[in-house]
Amino acid sequence: MSIIVKWLGHASFQIRKDESIIYIDPYEGEYKEKADIILVTHSHYDHCDSPKIAKIKKPTTIIIAPEECAKKIGAKTIKPGESMKINGIIIEAVHAYNVKRFRSPGNPFHPKGFGVGYLITIDGKTIYHAGDTDFIPEMKDLRERKILLALLPSGGTYTMDNPEAAEAVIAINPQIVIPMHRWDTNPEEFKKKVEASSNIKVILLKPGESYEIK
């Protein structure tokens, strides 16, 4: 059976495998279906949206988040390097942080340890949601994981911009990449840079559109 990945906008995604539904950073887009698993990358309001989470959870929903967000939404806490197995789906947390983008000198928008990215492995296929992050050294280690699909922020200001996201995805070397957290930037710039230097397939979705992994 295939895995359907729908971009809802911003950093929000729905992943569907058979009848199982995973949401990542539910914030933008329409939410007509309840979640089996909700993954939150960090506590900023446009990622850790308490009303949206309350709307889509059911009594059996498992919610996973780093500590600061977990306190707000009653989630299981996860840290980089930790993993959980839920109904055969493996959820692993990895680092996500800024090295170049700061609120003020020495004060990054996303300090190390504040948020996470996720590796989600379903039937041996791994999807990487990077969270809000710059191109960080830990990403180079992900190359060994043979990621099928990477979801990377590319909008700049708070995260990687298009050139940096292109550099990061070439280092990670997934089979496929979908840029997200794009703001008003032109994703064609990202696509052009990636495809000029690699064989990675770049998929540009509009909010509400899906990509099917067969």
C-alpha positions, 0 to 999 in steps of 0.5 A: 500500500502507498503512503500519501504525504499532504502538505497543508501549508507552512510546516504542517503535513498529513501522512496517511498509511492505510487507515493510520493518519499522522499530523506534523505541526498541525497549524495551517490548512484544513483538518477534517480527519482525526489523528492517530499520531501527532508530532510537534517539532517545537513550542512556537505557536505556528507549530504547537497550536493547542486549539488545532491539536485539540480539534484533531485528537481523539481518545487514542491519539498519541501526541509527541513533542519536545518538553516545552511544547509537551507541557502545553498540550499533554504530549509524550516528551521526546529528545534528539536521539530518542525513538518510539514505536507506535503501531509498527511506525518508528518515530525518532527525534533528531536535532533542529536548531539555528547556527546563523539566525538570531533574535539578538546577538547570541540568542538564536530563534531556535536554540539547540535542544529547544526543538526537534526534527523527526525521522518517521519510518513506515514499512521500511521507508523513512520520511524526514521532517527537519523542523525549524532549523539551519543547515546543521552538522548533524544533517550530514549523518542522515546520509547514512539513513537512506532517507526516501523523502525529506521535508525541509524548510527553505523560507529564510529568516527563521530557518534555512533559505533556498541556497542553504536548504539546497546545500543541506538536501544534497548533504542528506541525499534523500531520493525525494525532497519537498520544500516547506516553511517557504513564506513568500520565497520562490521554490523554483530557486531551490529546485534549480539548485538541487537538480543542478547538483544531484539526482534528487527529485524535487516535488513542489506542492501547493498547500492542500496538494499530496504526493504519493509514495508507492 
